[in-house]
Amino acid sequence: MNPLTNIKRIYFIGIGGIGMSALARYFNTQGVAVAGYDKTPTGLTADLEKEGIAIHFEDDIHKIDKEATVIVYTPAIPVEHTELNYYRDNGYLVVKRSDVLNWITENAFTIAIAGTHGKTTTTSMTAHILRHSGFGCNAFLGGIASNYNTNFWSHEKNVVVVEADEYDRSFLKLAPNIAVVTAVDPDHLDIYGTAEEVLKAFGQFTDKIKVGGTLIQKMGTEFSVDNSNKNVFSYGYNKDEASYHTQNLIVVDGSYQFDIRHPGGMMKDVVLNMGGLHNVENATAAIAIGITLGIEEQKIKDAVASFNGVKRRFEYKVKTENKVLIDDYAHHPEELNALISGVRSLYPNEKMVLIFQPHLYSRTQDQAAGFMEVLDKADEVILLPIYPARELPIEGVTSDMLLNGMKLAHKKVMSKEALLEWAKTTSNKLIVMAGAGDIDVCINQVQELYTK
């Protein structure tokens, strides 16, 4: 029996996370009593509270919902968390976010987008195409879609578009009808140990595709795929051998215009009003899903042209004649490389200042050489101290370590306070800020400086 049918009260530990909050919103729309804990108040938790969800910010068993029948937690919660252990010790049903996604998607037509990067934008584009075209879907996004200012929406149609997260092997609990794999670069090595294990997990994910289903994978993603019981297609930017690929790309008034060659023919004059060549590739994957579902070509093109992006994914915070401030969630060398390339494609003659906050000591250690190589592609780099998230420091692993390994002449490490002082006086026009930690707070402060 589907556990969803019996849930009357549900409690989230880590409710402010982007994936957790989407689930909280889902249950709230279903009439379930939703409450939760998070460590820190944010704009997202404030939005949840406005929607009628009770949230507190102290680890305190006197504030929990003891009548809840299901407790959902995120793997980022520490093992000594008092509330989590109270629920475990007292016989409550305690599950991970991935378990709940399994309940929601197992009896739905599910479209799951996986990948070590690119999945949030591709998921949001896909869900937007389905919503804008009238096809309809329930969407669970890993970011805030700018068109709707939310990471979740519901629809009466039993179709789910979901971001399939490889962290903690969560995506192995999904069984999609259509799956996309955007990238399989080494990441989360604190979970997987080796790059080979990452590849193996993605192969296992594609094995979960329902019989007769469809896999759409980025050209060049090398992992083992059993194609005996599914349809397998490839996609890529400017790769003629891919099943779905772009051709004839030009930049028009700061937007991309291109054609898509696909197994059924050619879709001409697609317009994407979002920066970054990697987002042209993400759009190609989302368009491939739309074509697979039989959505009319003009409706797909209209949807893509109206897509306003995802907050913190190549997001313009300031765009004036004298100042351009771009915000991006990039926190892996490949993501930074795509970001820098995308910025160069739109501003080829402008000096680029990249401000980067490394995320996790372990990732910084594992990917140090890659970070150094990619950061050198900017014209000037400012590094913030490493954002630790769930980790304790690792001796010798610091932003200065990255700085010392870079060849770039114009580079420095700054505190957040020093960065704001720098931002007040710099004459540089093009500033790119990137990272997955709390750099977004700095970005908003810099944005305020330039929009006063």
N, C-alpha and C positions, 0 to 999 in steps of 0.2 A: 504494500500500500504506500502511496506517495505521502511522505511525512508532511508535506505542505498543507494538506487538508485539515490537519488537527492543530495547527499553530494559532494560538489566540494571543499570546504575549511572547515577545522575543527581546533579547538583551544582547547588545553588541559591545565587546571590549576592544576598543580601538575604532570607535564609530566614525572618527574624523578622517580616516584614510579614504583615498579616492575610490577604491573598490568596495570597502565596507559601507561607505555612505550611499553608494548606488543601491546596495542590497537593502539598507535601512529605508531608503525611499520606496523601493519596490514593496516592502511589507506595509509601509505606511499607506500606500495607495490601495492595498488589499484589505484595509480595515483592521489590521493587526495592531495591538498596542506595542509601540516601539520605544525603547529607552536604551541608554548606553553611557559608556565612560570613554573619555579620551584624556590624554596627558595635558594638552594645550588647547585653549580656545583659538579658533581660526575663523576666517570668513565663511568657510564651508560649514563648520559646526553651528555658526550663527544662522545660516540659511536653514539648516535642519531644524533648529529650535523654532524658527518662524513657521515651519511646516507642521509644528505640533509635536516634535520628538523631544522627550525629556533627556537632557545630557548633563552630566556633572564631570568635574575635572580633578577630583581627588580619589585616590585608590582607597575606597572606604566602603566596607560591607554594609554599613548602616544606610547607604544611599542607593544600593542596588535594588533591582526588582526581584524579590524572592518568589513572586508568583509566575515568573517567566518559565515557559516550558522548553525553550531552546536557547542556548547560549552560544553566540558566535564570537570567535576571537581571531585576531590576525597573528601570524607567526612572529611579528615584530614585538609582541608583548613578552616581557621577560618572564622566566620560569617562576620567579619568586612573587609574581603579582598576587596580591592578597585576594582580590575579587575572583580572579580566575581559579585560584586554589580553593576558595570557599565553594564555588559551584562544583568543582571536581570532587571535593571531599564529601559533598552532600547529595550525590547521586543525580545531579542534573544532566540532561543531554547536552554535552559540550562538543561543538564541532568547529571546523575551520570554515572560512569563507568559501573555499573550493567545494566543500561538501554541500553547502547550500546551493551553489551554482549548479552542481550535479542534479539536485532535486528539481530545480527550475527548468533545466534544459533537457533532461532525459526524455520527457514526453512532449517536447516541442520540436519544430523544424529549426535547427540551430546552425548559425553561421558563426564560426569561431576564428578569430584572427590572432595568430601567434607570431612570435619573433623577438629576438633580443633587442631590437629597436624598430621603430616604424609602426608598431602595432596600434598605438593609441590613435594616431592620425588616421590610419587605414580603417580602424574600427569606426571612428567617428564619421569619416567620409561615407563608408558603407551604410551606416545607420541613417545618415542624412539623405543619401540617395533613395533609400527605401521609404523614408518618411516624406520627403519632398515630392516624390513621384506618385504618392498615394498607394504604394504597395503595402506599406505598414509593417511595423515591427516593434518589439520590446527591446530597448537598448540598455546595455550595461557597459559603460565606457570607463576607460582609465584616465580620463581627463574631462575638463569642462568644455563642452561644445559651445563655441562662441555664438552660433546661431540661436541657441536655446538657453544658454547660461545654466546648463545642468549636465550631469553625467548619467542621467537615467530618464527614460520616458516609457510609458506603457501604451499598449494598443490591444484591441480585442482580438486581433489576429494572433494565432499561436506560432509566431515566428520570433526567434530571439537572435539578436546580434550581440556577441559578447567578446570582450578582450580575454584571450587565453594566456594567462600569466605563467611563465616558466619557473618563476621563483618558487622554491619549495616543491617543485614538480606538480604544482596545482593543476596545470592544464591536462594532466593525465586522467583527471576525473570527468572530463567532458567527452561526449560522443557526438561530434558534429555531423551534419549533412553536407555542409560545405566548410572547408578549412583553408585558411591562407597561412603561409609561412613567409614572413618578410625578411628574416635574417637569422643566422645561427652562429654569430660570432661568440667567442669565449666570454662568458659573463657569469656572475653568481658562482664563481669558483669556490666560494666558501661553502656552497651547497653541493656542487658537482665534482669538485676536485680537479678534473682535467677537461680540456677542450673536447676530447673524445666522448666523455660522458654527456656533455651538452648535446653533441650530435646524436648520440644514442637516444636521449630523451625526446628529441624532436622526431626521430623515427618512430618511437613509441606513440607519440601524439598522433602522427598521421595514421598509425595502425588503428586508432580509435574511431576513424571516420566510418560512418555507417556504410554497409554494403550498398554499392551503387551510387555512393556519394561522390563528391568532387574535391580534389586537392588543387589549389592554385599556389604554386611556389615560385619565389623569386629565382630567376635564372642565376645559377652559380651557388645556390645553397646545397652543399654536398652532404647529404645524409641518406641513409638507406630507406627506400620507399617500396612497399609492396603494392604494385599497381595492378594486381590480378583481379581485385574486387572493387576498384574505384577508377574514376576518370581523373587523369593527371594532366594539368596544364602548367606552363611556365609563363612568367611575365618579366619585363625588364624595360629600363629606359634605354632607348637607342640600340636595342639588341635584336637584330632582324631574325635571329633563329628562335626567339621566344614566341610562344603561342599568342601572347598579347604584348605588343610593343609599340612604343612611340616612334613617330616619324615627323620630320618637317617642323621641329620645334623652333619657335621664334619668341622673342620678348617684345610685347606691345604694351606701352604705358605701364610698365612695372608688373605686368601679368604675363603668364605663359600661354601661348596658343600652340596647339599641336594636333596631330592626327593619331588615331589608334588603329593599328592593324590587328585584326582578331580572326579566329577561325571562320567566322561567317562573312568577313569582308573588311570594310574600312569605315571607321567613324571619324568624320572630318571636322576640323575647326573646334576642337574642345578647348575651352578657356578655363584656366585655373588662376584664381585671384589670390594666390598664396605663394609666398616665396620658398625657394629651395628646390633644386633639381631632384632631391630625394623625395620631395612631395609630389612631383610629377610621377615618379615611380609608384608612390603610394596610391595616387589617384588611378593609375593604370590597374592596380590590383582591385580597387573598389569598383571600377568600371567593369572589370572582368566578372565580378560577382553580379552586377546589375544585368549584364548580358546573359550570364548563366541562368538567371531567374526569369529571363524573357521580358524585362522591362523595356519599353519603347526607347529607341535611341535618343529622340529629342528630349524626352523626360530625363534621361541620364545626363545629357549635356546641360540642360537647364539646372539640374541639381548641382552638378559640379561647379558651374559658373556662380551659383549662389552660396557656395560653401565658404564660410568666413573663418574656417580654421578651428584650432583647439587652443585654449589658453595655455601659454608656455610652450607652444610648438611653433617656432618661427613666427612669434607674435610681435607685431609692431606695437610698441608702447608709445613711441613718438615718431612721427614721420612728417617733418617740415622741410623747408628749403635749407635750413641751417643745421638741423639736428635729426639724426635717425638713431633710435634706440630699439634694438631687437632683443627679445627675450626668448630663450629656448631651454628646454629641460635636458639637453644633451649632457650625459654623464659617463659616456664610454668613448674611447678613441674613435671608433667608427662613426658614432653619432656626431662628435665634434668635427670630424672630417667632412661629413655630409653638410653640416651647418656652414662651415667655412666655405665650402665649394658653392653652396647655394647663395651665400651672401656675395661672393665674388661674381657669380653669374649676373647678379642684378646691379652691383656697384663695382665694376671692374677697375675703375680709375680712382677709387676713394681709399684713403688710408683706413685700415680696419684695426680698432682697438678691441681686443677680446678680454673680457673679465670672466674668469672661470673659478668656480668653487668645486674642488674635488669632493666626491661623495664616497665615503667608506675608506678606512685605512687599507682593508684587504684588497679592494679594487685598485686603489692607487698603487699598492705594492705589485699586484699581479700584472697590471697593465702599464707600468711606469714607462717602459720604452716606447710604447704606442702613444701615450700621452705626450711625451717629450717631442716625438717626431711630428705629431699633428699640431701641437701648440706653436711650433716653429713656423707654421704656414700663415699665421697672422702677422700683422706688421708691428704690433705691440701687444704684450700680454701682461695682465695684472692677475695674480693668483691670490685668492682668499685662503685662509687656513682650511684644512680638511674638515668637512662636516662628518661627524662620527656616526650619526644615527644610532644603530643598535650596538656599535662596537666600542671596545676599549682600545686605547692607542697601541700601536706597534712601534717598537723602538726603531728610530731612524727613518720612519716613514712620515714625511711631512711635505708641505708645499715647497719648502726650500729644497728638498731632495729633487723635486721635479725641475725647479728653477735652475739648479746647478747642472742638471743634465741637458738643458736646452742650449741650442746654438744661437738663438735669436739675440740680437744686441739690446733691444728695448724690452726689458722684462723686469718685474719686481713682485714681491709679496707684500700685500697690504692688509691691515685690519679693516673691518667694515667701517669703522669710524674714519680712518684715513681715506678710504675709498670715497666716502661722501664729500670730504674736503676736496679731493682731487676732482670729483665730478663738478663741483661748483666753479672751478677755474679753467677746466680744459677747453681748448678751442677745437678739439677733434669733432668732426661731424658724425662719423659712423662708429657707434659703440654697440658691441654685441655682448650680452651677459648670459652666461650658461651655467647650468648645474642643477642637481636634483635635491639639494639640501634646503637651507633657509635663505638662499640668495634671493628668493622672490621678494622677501621683505626689503632688501637693498634696492632691488629693481624698482619697486613701487616708490621708494624714497627718491631715487634718481629721476624717475618719471615726473614726480611732483616738482623737482627743481626745474625741469625743462618745460613744464606746462603752466608755470605761474604767470 
